[in-house]
Every structure is written in structure tokens, then in C-alpha cells.
Amino acid sequence: MAGKVRHLVNRSGRFHARLVVPKDLRAIVGKSELRLPLGGDYHRALKLLPSAVTQLQLQIGEAEHKSGQVSDVPRYPMMADQMAVAHYNRRLAFACLMGRVLRRFAP
């Protein structure tokens, strides 16, 4: 059985991306949590979840910038496009490795 998917909540048959706003930023954001609706289909919600979480993280980052509490270590170390490139490179390296392994056992 699979575990819970992080940042995905089901409310009355509808899926939402949910991110808790840090306590020090709640006064600026005006909320204790941020949500984005993802629809009623679970598989579609899973596909939309990464971009929705990125949007919510961006809102928290903007609030952090407005507060003037920007630290040396960012709350979310990579931007969405940086994460996508890193993920693509890992998948490409894995595909190259699998190609080499499979060729070794080919007749």
C-alpha cells in the first residue's frame, strides 16, 4: 500500500495542493496555509501537483522577500526550472546506463 502523497489533500472528493505558511510569514500572507485546486481526478491531480506546489512555494518566497527576512540559505534551494533540468539529467543518465547494461546482455 502506498503512503500519503506530500502536499496533496482530498476534501470532499476534490484534490488540492496544500502548503503550510511558516508562522513568521502568516501576517504577511494573511493565511496559515495556501491551497490550489487540482480537480476531482486523482491521476490528473498527481500530474498537476508539482507545478502547483512550485506556485505556492513562490508565493511564500515572495512573502519572505517582502518581510525582509531573506536569509543566506534559501527556503527552497532550487527554482522550478532548475529542478526540472536536474531531474531530466538524472533520467538521461539512468537511460544511458540502462542502454549500456542492456547492450552487454544482448545476443
Backbone as XML, in Angstrom:
<?xml version="1.0"?>
<chain id="A" units="angstrom">
  <residue number="1" name="MET">
    <atom name="N" x="0.837" y="-1.172" z="0.000"/>
    <atom name="CA" x="0.000" y="0.000" z="0.000"/>
    <atom name="C" x="0.886" y="1.240" z="0.000"/>
  </residue>
  <residue number="2" name="ALA">
    <atom name="N" x="0.587" y="2.165" z="-0.850"/>
    <atom name="CA" x="1.381" y="3.381" z="-0.964"/>
    <atom name="C" x="1.045" y="4.337" z="0.176"/>
  </residue>
  <residue number="3" name="GLY">
    <atom name="N" x="2.007" y="5.175" z="0.522"/>
    <atom name="CA" x="1.797" y="6.160" z="1.571"/>
    <atom name="C" x="1.093" y="7.394" z="1.040"/>
  </residue>
  <residue number="4" name="LYS">
    <atom name="N" x="0.944" y="8.370" z="1.925"/>
    <atom name="CA" x="0.303" y="9.615" z="1.537"/>
    <atom name="C" x="1.237" y="10.412" z="0.625"/>
  </residue>
  <residue number="5" name="VAL">
    <atom name="N" x="0.641" y="11.120" z="-0.306"/>
    <atom name="CA" x="1.406" y="11.978" z="-1.208"/>
    <atom name="C" x="1.560" y="13.335" z="-0.532"/>
  </residue>
  <residue number="6" name="ARG">
    <atom name="N" x="2.802" y="13.779" z="-0.436"/>
    <atom name="CA" x="3.090" y="15.036" z="0.242"/>
    <atom name="C" x="2.447" y="16.208" z="-0.496"/>
  </residue>
  <residue number="7" name="HIS">
    <atom name="N" x="1.833" y="17.118" z="0.242"/>
    <atom name="CA" x="1.198" y="18.341" z="-0.247"/>
    <atom name="C" x="-0.099" y="18.089" z="-1.004"/>
  </residue>
  <residue number="8" name="LEU">
    <atom name="N" x="-0.614" y="16.874" z="-1.028"/>
    <atom name="CA" x="-1.873" y="16.574" z="-1.715"/>
    <atom name="C" x="-2.927" y="16.245" z="-0.671"/>
  </residue>
  <residue number="9" name="VAL">
    <atom name="N" x="-4.046" y="16.972" z="-0.713"/>
    <atom name="CA" x="-5.148" y="16.703" z="0.211"/>
    <atom name="C" x="-6.423" y="16.478" z="-0.580"/>
  </residue>
  <residue number="10" name="ASN">
    <atom name="N" x="-7.284" y="15.640" z="-0.029"/>
    <atom name="CA" x="-8.570" y="15.336" z="-0.635"/>
    <atom name="C" x="-9.650" y="15.898" z="0.274"/>
  </residue>
  <residue number="11" name="ARG">
    <atom name="N" x="-10.412" y="16.838" z="-0.237"/>
    <atom name="CA" x="-11.513" y="17.433" z="0.513"/>
    <atom name="C" x="-12.800" y="17.227" z="-0.272"/>
  </residue>
  <residue number="12" name="SER">
    <atom name="N" x="-13.655" y="16.376" z="0.245"/>
    <atom name="CA" x="-14.969" y="16.110" z="-0.363"/>
    <atom name="C" x="-14.845" y="15.665" z="-1.812"/>
  </residue>
  <residue number="13" name="GLY">
    <atom name="N" x="-13.893" y="14.804" z="-2.094"/>
    <atom name="CA" x="-13.733" y="14.269" z="-3.442"/>
    <atom name="C" x="-12.987" y="15.172" z="-4.402"/>
  </residue>
  <residue number="14" name="ARG">
    <atom name="N" x="-12.511" y="16.302" z="-3.942"/>
    <atom name="CA" x="-11.736" y="17.236" z="-4.770"/>
    <atom name="C" x="-10.318" y="17.290" z="-4.210"/>
  </residue>
  <residue number="15" name="PHE">
    <atom name="N" x="-9.346" y="17.331" z="-5.098"/>
    <atom name="CA" x="-7.948" y="17.337" z="-4.672"/>
    <atom name="C" x="-7.396" y="18.756" z="-4.705"/>
  </residue>
  <residue number="16" name="HIS">
    <atom name="N" x="-6.530" y="19.034" z="-3.739"/>
    <atom name="CA" x="-5.902" y="20.348" z="-3.614"/>
    <atom name="C" x="-4.426" y="20.162" z="-3.295"/>
  </residue>
  <residue number="17" name="ALA">
    <atom name="N" x="-3.617" y="21.095" z="-3.783"/>
    <atom name="CA" x="-2.229" y="21.191" z="-3.336"/>
    <atom name="C" x="-2.252" y="22.075" z="-2.096"/>
  </residue>
  <residue number="18" name="ARG">
    <atom name="N" x="-1.568" y="21.668" z="-1.045"/>
    <atom name="CA" x="-1.603" y="22.397" z="0.222"/>
    <atom name="C" x="-0.188" y="22.582" z="0.745"/>
  </residue>
  <residue number="19" name="LEU">
    <atom name="N" x="0.100" y="23.800" z="1.150"/>
    <atom name="CA" x="1.402" y="24.116" z="1.723"/>
    <atom name="C" x="1.174" y="24.993" z="2.950"/>
  </residue>
  <residue number="20" name="VAL">
    <atom name="N" x="1.773" y="24.641" z="4.066"/>
    <atom name="CA" x="1.630" y="25.408" z="5.305"/>
    <atom name="C" x="2.545" y="26.625" z="5.231"/>
  </residue>
  <residue number="21" name="VAL">
    <atom name="N" x="1.995" y="27.784" z="5.592"/>
    <atom name="CA" x="2.773" y="29.023" z="5.609"/>
    <atom name="C" x="3.543" y="29.076" z="6.928"/>
  </residue>
  <residue number="22" name="PRO">
    <atom name="N" x="4.851" y="29.332" z="6.886"/>
    <atom name="CA" x="5.625" y="29.447" z="8.131"/>
    <atom name="C" x="5.035" y="30.523" z="9.048"/>
  </residue>
  <residue number="23" name="LYS">
    <atom name="N" x="5.128" y="30.306" z="10.358"/>
    <atom name="CA" x="4.497" y="31.207" z="11.328"/>
    <atom name="C" x="4.954" y="32.649" z="11.170"/>
  </residue>
  <residue number="24" name="ASP">
    <atom name="N" x="6.230" y="32.845" z="10.875"/>
    <atom name="CA" x="6.745" y="34.209" z="10.771"/>
    <atom name="C" x="6.247" y="34.944" z="9.531"/>
  </residue>
  <residue number="25" name="LEU">
    <atom name="N" x="5.653" y="34.241" z="8.578"/>
    <atom name="CA" x="5.163" y="34.875" z="7.350"/>
    <atom name="C" x="3.639" y="34.937" z="7.277"/>
  </residue>
  <residue number="26" name="ARG">
    <atom name="N" x="2.957" y="34.393" z="8.258"/>
    <atom name="CA" x="1.488" y="34.347" z="8.212"/>
    <atom name="C" x="0.855" y="35.724" z="8.242"/>
  </residue>
  <residue number="27" name="ALA">
    <atom name="N" x="1.472" y="36.672" z="8.934"/>
    <atom name="CA" x="0.923" y="38.027" z="8.982"/>
    <atom name="C" x="0.986" y="38.682" z="7.605"/>
  </residue>
  <residue number="28" name="ILE">
    <atom name="N" x="2.013" y="38.392" z="6.836"/>
    <atom name="CA" x="2.171" y="38.979" z="5.505"/>
    <atom name="C" x="1.243" y="38.301" z="4.505"/>
  </residue>
  <residue number="29" name="VAL">
    <atom name="N" x="1.198" y="36.975" z="4.540"/>
    <atom name="CA" x="0.364" y="36.220" z="3.601"/>
    <atom name="C" x="-1.108" y="36.352" z="3.971"/>
  </residue>
  <residue number="30" name="GLY">
    <atom name="N" x="-1.396" y="36.419" z="5.267"/>
    <atom name="CA" x="-2.775" y="36.526" z="5.714"/>
    <atom name="C" x="-3.475" y="35.185" z="5.855"/>
  </residue>
  <residue number="31" name="LYS">
    <atom name="N" x="-2.734" y="34.103" z="5.737"/>
    <atom name="CA" x="-3.301" y="32.763" z="5.838"/>
    <atom name="C" x="-2.306" y="31.864" z="6.561"/>
  </residue>
  <residue number="32" name="SER">
    <atom name="N" x="-2.820" y="30.775" z="7.133"/>
    <atom name="CA" x="-1.928" y="29.808" z="7.771"/>
    <atom name="C" x="-1.534" y="28.697" z="6.808"/>
  </residue>
  <residue number="33" name="GLU">
    <atom name="N" x="-2.280" y="28.566" z="5.702"/>
    <atom name="CA" x="-1.929" y="27.593" z="4.667"/>
    <atom name="C" x="-2.395" y="28.116" z="3.315"/>
  </residue>
  <residue number="34" name="LEU">
    <atom name="N" x="-1.719" y="27.657" z="2.282"/>
    <atom name="CA" x="-2.075" y="28.015" z="0.909"/>
    <atom name="C" x="-2.568" y="26.763" z="0.205"/>
  </residue>
  <residue number="35" name="ARG">
    <atom name="N" x="-3.602" y="26.924" z="-0.615"/>
    <atom name="CA" x="-4.156" y="25.793" z="-1.363"/>
    <atom name="C" x="-4.411" y="26.197" z="-2.799"/>
  </residue>
  <residue number="36" name="LEU">
    <atom name="N" x="-4.266" y="25.214" z="-3.682"/>
    <atom name="CA" x="-4.640" y="25.375" z="-5.085"/>
    <atom name="C" x="-5.480" y="24.168" z="-5.480"/>
  </residue>
  <residue number="37" name="PRO">
    <atom name="N" x="-6.635" y="24.386" z="-6.102"/>
    <atom name="CA" x="-7.461" y="23.253" z="-6.523"/>
    <atom name="C" x="-6.830" y="22.520" z="-7.702"/>
  </residue>
  <residue number="38" name="LEU">
    <atom name="N" x="-6.919" y="21.177" z="-7.660"/>
    <atom name="CA" x="-6.343" y="20.343" z="-8.711"/>
    <atom name="C" x="-7.394" y="19.503" z="-9.434"/>
  </residue>
  <residue number="39" name="GLY">
    <atom name="N" x="-8.651" y="19.581" z="-9.014"/>
    <atom name="CA" x="-9.709" y="18.830" z="-9.680"/>
    <atom name="C" x="-10.103" y="17.578" z="-8.924"/>
  </residue>
  <residue number="40" name="GLY">
    <atom name="N" x="-10.986" y="16.804" z="-9.540"/>
    <atom name="CA" x="-11.523" y="15.622" z="-8.893"/>
    <atom name="C" x="-10.860" y="14.317" z="-9.277"/>
  </residue>
  <residue number="41" name="ASP">
    <atom name="N" x="-10.053" y="14.313" z="-10.328"/>
    <atom name="CA" x="-9.395" y="13.089" z="-10.786"/>
    <atom name="C" x="-8.031" y="12.951" z="-10.112"/>
  </residue>
  <residue number="42" name="TYR">
    <atom name="N" x="-7.822" y="11.810" z="-9.449"/>
    <atom name="CA" x="-6.591" y="11.594" z="-8.685"/>
    <atom name="C" x="-5.349" y="11.622" z="-9.571"/>
  </residue>
  <residue number="43" name="HIS">
    <atom name="N" x="-5.388" y="10.946" z="-10.701"/>
    <atom name="CA" x="-4.200" y="10.866" z="-11.562"/>
    <atom name="C" x="-3.873" y="12.225" z="-12.174"/>
  </residue>
  <residue number="44" name="ARG">
    <atom name="N" x="-4.891" y="12.973" z="-12.546"/>
    <atom name="CA" x="-4.657" y="14.325" z="-13.072"/>
    <atom name="C" x="-4.100" y="15.225" z="-11.963"/>
  </residue>
  <residue number="45" name="ALA">
    <atom name="N" x="-4.618" y="15.056" z="-10.754"/>
    <atom name="CA" x="-4.125" y="15.849" z="-9.625"/>
    <atom name="C" x="-2.652" y="15.561" z="-9.363"/>
  </residue>
  <residue number="46" name="LEU">
    <atom name="N" x="-2.253" y="14.298" z="-9.482"/>
    <atom name="CA" x="-0.839" y="13.953" z="-9.295"/>
    <atom name="C" x="0.040" y="14.610" z="-10.350"/>
  </residue>
  <residue number="47" name="LYS">
    <atom name="N" x="-0.461" y="14.707" z="-11.582"/>
    <atom name="CA" x="0.315" y="15.356" z="-12.644"/>
    <atom name="C" x="0.436" y="16.856" z="-12.409"/>
  </residue>
  <residue number="48" name="LEU">
    <atom name="N" x="-0.620" y="17.467" z="-11.883"/>
    <atom name="CA" x="-0.620" y="18.914" z="-11.670"/>
    <atom name="C" x="0.069" y="19.329" z="-10.369"/>
  </residue>
  <residue number="49" name="LEU">
    <atom name="N" x="0.256" y="18.389" z="-9.463"/>
    <atom name="CA" x="0.774" y="18.705" z="-8.131"/>
    <atom name="C" x="2.139" y="19.398" z="-8.125"/>
  </residue>
  <residue number="50" name="PRO">
    <atom name="N" x="3.156" y="18.917" z="-8.861"/>
    <atom name="CA" x="4.466" y="19.587" z="-8.773"/>
    <atom name="C" x="4.434" y="21.065" z="-9.163"/>
  </residue>
  <residue number="51" name="SER">
    <atom name="N" x="3.717" y="21.399" z="-10.229"/>
    <atom name="CA" x="3.671" y="22.807" z="-10.631"/>
    <atom name="C" x="2.866" y="23.631" z="-9.632"/>
  </residue>
  <residue number="52" name="ALA">
    <atom name="N" x="1.828" y="23.047" z="-9.055"/>
    <atom name="CA" x="1.030" y="23.767" z="-8.061"/>
    <atom name="C" x="1.853" y="24.045" z="-6.806"/>
  </residue>
  <residue number="53" name="VAL">
    <atom name="N" x="2.616" y="23.068" z="-6.358"/>
    <atom name="CA" x="3.463" y="23.262" z="-5.172"/>
    <atom name="C" x="4.517" y="24.327" z="-5.454"/>
  </residue>
  <residue number="54" name="THR">
    <atom name="N" x="5.047" y="24.336" z="-6.658"/>
    <atom name="CA" x="6.029" y="25.356" z="-7.030"/>
    <atom name="C" x="5.410" y="26.745" z="-6.970"/>
  </residue>
  <residue number="55" name="GLN">
    <atom name="N" x="4.173" y="26.884" z="-7.438"/>
    <atom name="CA" x="3.484" y="28.178" z="-7.371"/>
    <atom name="C" x="3.287" y="28.616" z="-5.922"/>
  </residue>
  <residue number="56" name="LEU">
    <atom name="N" x="2.913" y="27.683" z="-5.070"/>
    <atom name="CA" x="2.714" y="28.012" z="-3.656"/>
    <atom name="C" x="4.035" y="28.384" z="-2.989"/>
  </residue>
  <residue number="57" name="GLN">
    <atom name="N" x="5.104" y="27.669" z="-3.328"/>
    <atom name="CA" x="6.420" y="27.999" z="-2.780"/>
    <atom name="C" x="6.867" y="29.382" z="-3.245"/>
  </residue>
  <residue number="58" name="LEU">
    <atom name="N" x="6.516" y="29.731" z="-4.470"/>
    <atom name="CA" x="6.846" y="31.057" z="-4.987"/>
    <atom name="C" x="6.124" y="32.136" z="-4.183"/>
  </residue>
  <residue number="59" name="GLN">
    <atom name="N" x="4.860" y="31.907" z="-3.854"/>
    <atom name="CA" x="4.114" y="32.873" z="-3.043"/>
    <atom name="C" x="4.758" y="33.047" z="-1.668"/>
  </residue>
  <residue number="60" name="ILE">
    <atom name="N" x="5.199" y="31.952" z="-1.077"/>
    <atom name="CA" x="5.858" y="32.033" z="0.229"/>
    <atom name="C" x="7.199" y="32.753" z="0.096"/>
  </residue>
  <residue number="61" name="GLY">
    <atom name="N" x="7.925" y="32.483" z="-0.980"/>
    <atom name="CA" x="9.192" y="33.170" z="-1.219"/>
    <atom name="C" x="9.010" y="34.664" z="-1.404"/>
  </residue>
  <residue number="62" name="GLU">
    <atom name="N" x="7.944" y="35.057" z="-2.114"/>
    <atom name="CA" x="7.664" y="36.483" z="-2.296"/>
    <atom name="C" x="7.315" y="37.143" z="-0.964"/>
  </residue>
  <residue number="63" name="ALA">
    <atom name="N" x="6.561" y="36.450" z="-0.128"/>
    <atom name="CA" x="6.224" y="36.986" z="1.192"/>
    <atom name="C" x="7.479" y="37.123" z="2.046"/>
  </residue>
  <residue number="64" name="GLU">
    <atom name="N" x="8.368" y="36.158" z="1.934"/>
    <atom name="CA" x="9.625" y="36.214" z="2.680"/>
    <atom name="C" x="10.459" y="37.410" z="2.223"/>
  </residue>
  <residue number="65" name="HIS">
    <atom name="N" x="10.454" y="37.666" z="0.927"/>
    <atom name="CA" x="11.196" y="38.805" z="0.385"/>
    <atom name="C" x="10.584" y="40.123" z="0.872"/>
  </residue>
  <residue number="66" name="LYS">
    <atom name="N" x="9.254" y="40.195" z="0.897"/>
    <atom name="CA" x="8.575" y="41.406" z="1.371"/>
    <atom name="C" x="8.866" y="41.670" z="2.842"/>
  </residue>
  <residue number="67" name="SER">
    <atom name="N" x="9.013" y="40.603" z="3.614"/>
    <atom name="CA" x="9.246" y="40.765" z="5.050"/>
    <atom name="C" x="10.665" y="41.232" z="5.351"/>
  </residue>
  <residue number="68" name="GLY">
    <atom name="N" x="11.565" y="41.062" z="4.386"/>
    <atom name="CA" x="12.955" y="41.445" z="4.599"/>
    <atom name="C" x="13.740" y="40.420" z="5.388"/>
  </residue>
  <residue number="69" name="GLN">
    <atom name="N" x="13.199" y="39.226" z="5.547"/>
    <atom name="CA" x="13.851" y="38.177" z="6.325"/>
    <atom name="C" x="14.617" y="37.202" z="5.446"/>
  </residue>
  <residue number="70" name="VAL">
    <atom name="N" x="15.037" y="37.632" z="4.290"/>
    <atom name="CA" x="15.728" y="36.733" z="3.374"/>
    <atom name="C" x="17.061" y="36.319" z="3.994"/>
  </residue>
  <residue number="71" name="SER">
    <atom name="N" x="17.262" y="35.016" z="4.119"/>
    <atom name="CA" x="18.490" y="34.504" z="4.725"/>
    <atom name="C" x="19.466" y="34.064" z="3.641"/>
  </residue>
  <residue number="72" name="ASP">
    <atom name="N" x="20.668" y="33.698" z="4.072"/>
    <atom name="CA" x="21.674" y="33.225" z="3.126"/>
    <atom name="C" x="21.279" y="31.891" z="2.512"/>
  </residue>
  <residue number="73" name="VAL">
    <atom name="N" x="20.620" y="31.055" z="3.304"/>
    <atom name="CA" x="20.174" y="29.751" z="2.821"/>
    <atom name="C" x="18.712" y="29.880" z="2.406"/>
  </residue>
  <residue number="74" name="PRO">
    <atom name="N" x="18.408" y="29.704" z="1.127"/>
    <atom name="CA" x="17.021" y="29.869" z="0.687"/>
    <atom name="C" x="16.120" y="28.776" z="1.248"/>
  </residue>
  <residue number="75" name="ARG">
    <atom name="N" x="14.866" y="29.131" z="1.445"/>
    <atom name="CA" x="13.891" y="28.169" z="1.965"/>
    <atom name="C" x="13.695" y="27.021" z="0.990"/>
  </residue>
  <residue number="76" name="TYR">
    <atom name="N" x="13.637" y="27.335" z="-0.298"/>
    <atom name="CA" x="13.527" y="26.328" z="-1.352"/>
    <atom name="C" x="14.740" y="26.522" z="-2.252"/>
  </residue>
  <residue number="77" name="PRO">
    <atom name="N" x="15.755" y="25.659" z="-2.145"/>
    <atom name="CA" x="17.052" y="25.907" z="-2.761"/>
    <atom name="C" x="17.063" y="26.014" z="-4.281"/>
  </residue>
  <residue number="78" name="MET">
    <atom name="N" x="16.148" y="25.362" z="-4.983"/>
    <atom name="CA" x="16.171" y="25.421" z="-6.446"/>
    <atom name="C" x="14.849" y="25.954" z="-6.973"/>
  </residue>
  <residue number="79" name="MET">
    <atom name="N" x="14.934" y="26.688" z="-8.069"/>
    <atom name="CA" x="13.726" y="27.143" z="-8.751"/>
    <atom name="C" x="13.162" y="25.975" z="-9.553"/>
  </residue>
  <residue number="80" name="ALA">
    <atom name="N" x="11.945" y="26.137" z="-10.029"/>
    <atom name="CA" x="11.259" y="25.049" z="-10.735"/>
    <atom name="C" x="12.028" y="24.610" z="-11.974"/>
  </residue>
  <residue number="81" name="ASP">
    <atom name="N" x="12.527" y="25.565" z="-12.753"/>
    <atom name="CA" x="13.252" y="25.185" z="-13.970"/>
    <atom name="C" x="14.569" y="24.485" z="-13.636"/>
  </residue>
  <residue number="82" name="GLN">
    <atom name="N" x="15.199" y="24.871" z="-12.531"/>
    <atom name="CA" x="16.426" y="24.200" z="-12.108"/>
    <atom name="C" x="16.138" y="22.764" z="-11.675"/>
  </residue>
  <residue number="83" name="MET">
    <atom name="N" x="15.022" y="22.574" z="-10.963"/>
    <atom name="CA" x="14.647" y="21.224" z="-10.557"/>
    <atom name="C" x="14.330" y="20.362" z="-11.773"/>
  </residue>
  <residue number="84" name="ALA">
    <atom name="N" x="13.667" y="20.960" z="-12.763"/>
    <atom name="CA" x="13.314" y="20.208" z="-13.970"/>
    <atom name="C" x="14.564" y="19.768" z="-14.719"/>
  </residue>
  <residue number="85" name="VAL">
    <atom name="N" x="15.538" y="20.659" z="-14.841"/>
    <atom name="CA" x="16.781" y="20.317" z="-15.536"/>
    <atom name="C" x="17.531" y="19.224" z="-14.779"/>
  </residue>
  <residue number="86" name="ALA">
    <atom name="N" x="17.589" y="19.337" z="-13.456"/>
    <atom name="CA" x="18.276" y="18.319" z="-12.659"/>
    <atom name="C" x="17.585" y="16.963" z="-12.797"/>
  </residue>
  <residue number="87" name="HIS">
    <atom name="N" x="16.261" y="16.969" z="-12.775"/>
    <atom name="CA" x="15.508" y="15.720" z="-12.927"/>
    <atom name="C" x="15.735" y="15.123" z="-14.312"/>
  </residue>
  <residue number="88" name="TYR">
    <atom name="N" x="15.711" y="15.962" z="-15.343"/>
    <atom name="CA" x="15.936" y="15.495" z="-16.713"/>
    <atom name="C" x="17.331" y="14.877" z="-16.838"/>
  </residue>
  <residue number="89" name="ASN">
    <atom name="N" x="18.321" y="15.516" z="-16.269"/>
    <atom name="CA" x="19.690" y="14.995" z="-16.348"/>
    <atom name="C" x="19.827" y="13.656" z="-15.627"/>
  </residue>
  <residue number="90" name="ARG">
    <atom name="N" x="19.153" y="13.516" z="-14.473"/>
    <atom name="CA" x="19.186" y="12.224" z="-13.775"/>
    <atom name="C" x="18.520" y="11.137" z="-14.609"/>
  </residue>
  <residue number="91" name="ARG">
    <atom name="N" x="17.391" y="11.455" z="-15.232"/>
    <atom name="CA" x="16.697" y="10.467" z="-16.070"/>
    <atom name="C" x="17.533" y="10.101" z="-17.288"/>
  </residue>
  <residue number="92" name="LEU">
    <atom name="N" x="18.194" y="11.089" z="-17.884"/>
    <atom name="CA" x="19.033" y="10.850" z="-19.050"/>
    <atom name="C" x="20.221" y="9.963" z="-18.679"/>
  </residue>
  <residue number="93" name="ALA">
    <atom name="N" x="20.845" y="10.240" z="-17.547"/>
    <atom name="CA" x="21.969" y="9.417" z="-17.098"/>
    <atom name="C" x="21.516" y="7.988" z="-16.828"/>
  </residue>
  <residue number="94" name="PHE">
    <atom name="N" x="20.341" y="7.833" z="-16.239"/>
    <atom name="CA" x="19.817" y="6.495" z="-15.975"/>
    <atom name="C" x="19.532" y="5.764" z="-17.282"/>
  </residue>
  <residue number="95" name="ALA">
    <atom name="N" x="18.956" y="6.462" z="-18.261"/>
    <atom name="CA" x="18.660" y="5.842" z="-19.559"/>
    <atom name="C" x="19.946" y="5.403" z="-20.256"/>
  </residue>
  <residue number="96" name="CYS">
    <atom name="N" x="20.985" y="6.227" z="-20.185"/>
    <atom name="CA" x="22.271" y="5.858" z="-20.792"/>
    <atom name="C" x="22.855" y="4.632" z="-20.096"/>
  </residue>
  <residue number="97" name="LEU">
    <atom name="N" x="22.778" y="4.596" z="-18.781"/>
    <atom name="CA" x="23.280" y="3.456" z="-18.026"/>
    <atom name="C" x="22.517" y="2.190" z="-18.396"/>
  </residue>
  <residue number="98" name="MET">
    <atom name="N" x="21.209" y="2.274" z="-18.480"/>
    <atom name="CA" x="20.403" y="1.103" z="-18.827"/>
    <atom name="C" x="20.704" y="0.641" z="-20.252"/>
  </residue>
  <residue number="99" name="GLY">
    <atom name="N" x="20.961" y="1.577" z="-21.148"/>
    <atom name="CA" x="21.318" y="1.204" z="-22.518"/>
    <atom name="C" x="22.612" y="0.417" z="-22.556"/>
  </residue>
  <residue number="100" name="ARG">
    <atom name="N" x="23.591" y="0.836" z="-21.759"/>
    <atom name="CA" x="24.863" y="0.115" z="-21.705"/>
    <atom name="C" x="24.685" y="-1.269" z="-21.102"/>
  </residue>
  <residue number="101" name="VAL">
    <atom name="N" x="23.889" y="-1.358" z="-20.055"/>
    <atom name="CA" x="23.667" y="-2.642" z="-19.386"/>
    <atom name="C" x="22.940" y="-3.594" z="-20.320"/>
  </residue>
  <residue number="102" name="LEU">
    <atom name="N" x="21.910" y="-3.119" z="-20.987"/>
    <atom name="CA" x="21.129" y="-3.994" z="-21.863"/>
    <atom name="C" x="21.944" y="-4.456" z="-23.069"/>
  </residue>
  <residue number="103" name="ARG">
    <atom name="N" x="22.814" y="-3.585" z="-23.598"/>
    <atom name="CA" x="23.654" y="-3.985" z="-24.736"/>
    <atom name="C" x="24.636" y="-5.074" z="-24.342"/>
  </residue>
  <residue number="104" name="ARG">
    <atom name="N" x="25.068" y="-5.040" z="-23.094"/>
    <atom name="CA" x="26.025" y="-6.031" z="-22.628"/>
    <atom name="C" x="25.416" y="-7.435" z="-22.659"/>
  </residue>
  <residue number="105" name="PHE">
    <atom name="N" x="24.116" y="-7.537" z="-22.416"/>
    <atom name="CA" x="23.457" y="-8.832" z="-22.379"/>
    <atom name="C" x="22.754" y="-9.187" z="-23.683"/>
  </residue>
  <residue number="106" name="ALA">
    <atom name="N" x="22.847" y="-8.332" z="-24.687"/>
    <atom name="CA" x="22.180" y="-8.608" z="-25.969"/>
    <atom name="C" x="22.911" y="-9.746" z="-26.696"/>
  </residue>
  <residue number="107" name="PRO">
    <atom name="N" x="22.163" y="-10.584" z="-27.430"/>
    <atom name="CA" x="22.810" y="-11.704" z="-28.145"/>
    <atom name="C" x="23.617" y="-11.239" z="-29.331"/>
  </residue>
</chain>
